[in-house]
Amino acid sequence: MAKKGYGPIFVAGDSDGDYDMLRDFPDTELGFIVNRLKKGKIGELSKRAADELQKDTPRFLLQGRDEHTGNWIPVESTLRTVYEIISRFGRVWRDAMQDARRAV
């Protein structure tokens, strides 16, 4: 900012290394965060972006992606959570079936 005298109007990022750049420039109007389900500082900004979804002029936007292909998807959420739920359900179902077989 020192050379130009102003900050960027738009900043995008997806990791803790992008955190400062996403939030420290007063001139930045929009921060674009690729939702990679990260924890840490970028996770905090991702939560803020999720909280701002219904605002008319959010400061941050989330871009969802399919964790298996890396492709962006047209929603804020990331598909990894769906796969995790299905996987978890599959393990619960398997364990229940094994318990049922043992009971017979």
Secondary structure, 3 states (H helix, E strand, C coil): CCCCCCCCCEEEECCHHHHHHHHCCCCCCEEEEECCCCCHHHHHHHHHHHHCCCCCCCCEEEECECCCCCCECCCCCCCHHHHHHHHHHHHHHHHHHHHHHHHC
